[in-house]
Amino acid sequence: MTRRLLIALLVLGLLVPLAACGRKGALEPPPGSTYPREYPAE
């Protein structure tokens, strides 16, 4: 029982950070942003 609980907690601990990955914000640049720009900048 204890061994199963330990393995379940280990797997859960490894999977939870992966669930938090991904882009959450807008894909469009904010208004007034100069990024991206052509290089070399003059």
Summary of the structure (lengths in Angstrom):
residues: 42
radius of gyration: 21.4
end to end distance: 67.1
largest distance: 67.1
contacts: 41
relative contact order: 0.08
helix: 43%
strand: 0%
